[in-house]
Amino acid sequence: MAAYSIPKEFTSELELVDKPDTGSTEDILAELNGYNPVTSEKNIWAFWHAGLDAMPSWCQRNVADWVRICGPSWTVRVLDVAPDSPNHALKFASQDLLPEAFLRGTMDGPYVGPHSMDFLRGALLVQHGGVAIDVGCILLRSMDRVCWDRIMDPESPIEVAVPVMHKLFLHLWKDRNNYEGISADPALAFVKDIDFSEAADWPWDFKIGPQHVLEYVSQVMCWRRLTMLEDAGDGFNSFKYWQENILGIDARHENWAAEDAVGFGSGARLYELFNLRLDVNPETTDYKEAYNLVWMLLRTASWQKVTHGKGLTHAAALGTLWDENEGKDSAPGTFGDLLRWGSVHLRQKRDAISTKRTARSPRILREGLLGPSEAGAQ
């Protein structure tokens, strides 16, 4: 990978990392393929059903860069369900924190992988701590500087994941093998009343209906329920906890900044921009757009989530295009190569990420965690 320099116009926002990790991707991945016991809360958890070696190469590069960016105080693991794997999910996650469909291997439908990670996300964070990241994320800022330092600050009210959300999610998946129809559960009765105008800032070109979208993200709907639940009869006020103890990351600008700049459903355009060579005429529209995009990401984003959008959207997602075109995420001499280099070799000077005040829900629920019929509900 070539060495680049910071344009003068951005030197007030970026600086070179003093001693960047120069280990090869191959060596990093080889080390990650071994078993590493949990010794602290500073864990980065990810999942790929068939194992690290079976992941698309661009995702492997993502993971290797996590190691480089976050440094030795963090332990990165990509769990799997491959037989005899040293990183099999059940070596780390307790079975009582996972649904029967995952344990029996009976999950079906097109989203077994994403929903498996949803289960593991809750289980691993409750059991061990750390952060859980999709392998499609291009990290642009150390996790210490994204959220961890603030979470660990004894003077900060910001806290960690809420175990009751995982309890609710497991309840929804009881006796299920896929997500279809999950919104029929009384605990998600509020879903049918969601006003989709609030999603106007996220104009994905979905080819499935709103109800199916919300069922696909049922783990998010569990969180949505907790933001409304004031008194579940268990002494925990999740409505208040949401407003006072959760770090409200401005996801559109910190995690989806490429879509914010170029447009949602713009996978093909993003593919073109990241694959554009740096030595083309800098006065062209394409060059200017690619230049502004990449340097904006390096300066102001925590990570860029690259999605596959499998069967969810009309337009081809960037992740799918990178799957189909080996090496085009960071071909030498392209803006994608610059992005990869910059993520490891540059450090943002901004002290804090962009956050939003956690919004007070206009609707308040006073019932059991698992729904109005739960024993002890009020």
Order of alpha helices (4+ residues) and beta strands (2+ residues): beta-alpha-beta-alpha-beta-alpha-alpha-beta-beta-alpha-alpha-alpha-alpha-alpha-alpha-alpha-alpha-alpha-beta-alpha-alpha-beta
